Amino acid sequence: MIIKRAYHRMQTAEGQIIEGPLVVELDEDGTFVSYHLLQQEEAATEWVGGTFFSS
């Protein structure tokens, strides 16, 4: 199962800032899987806002 959450921006493990809005996809354990820019409202996506910090 993939969990989708939307944020204003993401900071990568290397410190790079990616401006959004974007959708971060996590697996059921909360492990980062991928991200993509939010183009329109997406079903089953929780809006969190703020910054996602990937590790």
C-alpha positions as CSV (number, residue, x, y, z in Angstrom):
1,M,0.0,0.0,0.0
2,I,1.3,3.5,-0.9
3,I,0.6,6.5,1.3
4,K,0.4,9.8,-0.5
5,R,0.9,13.1,1.3
6,A,1.1,16.6,-0.2
7,Y,3.6,19.2,0.9
8,H,4.7,22.8,-0.1
9,R,8.3,21.6,-0.6
10,M,10.8,18.8,0.0
11,Q,14.3,18.8,1.4
12,T,16.4,15.9,0.1
13,A,19.0,14.1,2.2
14,E,21.6,16.1,0.4
15,G,20.0,19.4,1.4
16,Q,18.5,20.3,-1.9
17,I,15.1,22.1,-1.7
18,I,12.5,21.1,-4.3
19,E,9.6,23.6,-4.4
20,G,6.1,22.2,-4.9
21,P,3.4,21.7,-4.3
22,L,4.3,18.1,-4.5
23,V,3.1,14.6,-3.5
24,V,5.4,12.4,-1.6
25,E,4.7,8.6,-1.8
26,L,5.6,6.4,1.2
27,D,5.3,2.7,1.7
28,E,3.3,1.2,4.6
29,D,6.4,1.5,6.8
30,G,6.8,5.2,6.1
31,T,9.8,4.7,3.9
32,F,10.2,7.3,1.1
33,V,9.3,5.8,-2.3
34,S,9.0,8.7,-4.7
35,Y,7.6,12.2,-5.3
36,H,6.0,14.1,-8.1
37,L,4.6,17.6,-8.6
38,L,1.0,18.1,-7.7
39,Q,-0.8,19.1,-10.9
40,Q,-4.4,18.8,-9.7
41,E,-6.3,17.4,-6.8
42,E,-5.5,13.7,-6.3
43,A,-7.7,11.1,-4.7
44,A,-6.4,9.5,-1.4
45,T,-3.8,12.2,-0.9
46,E,-3.5,13.9,2.5
47,W,-2.6,17.6,2.4
48,V,0.1,18.2,5.1
49,G,1.7,21.4,3.9
50,G,5.1,22.7,5.1
51,T,8.3,20.9,4.3
52,F,8.9,17.1,3.9
53,F,12.5,16.1,5.0
54,S,13.6,13.0,3.2
55,S,16.4,10.9,4.8
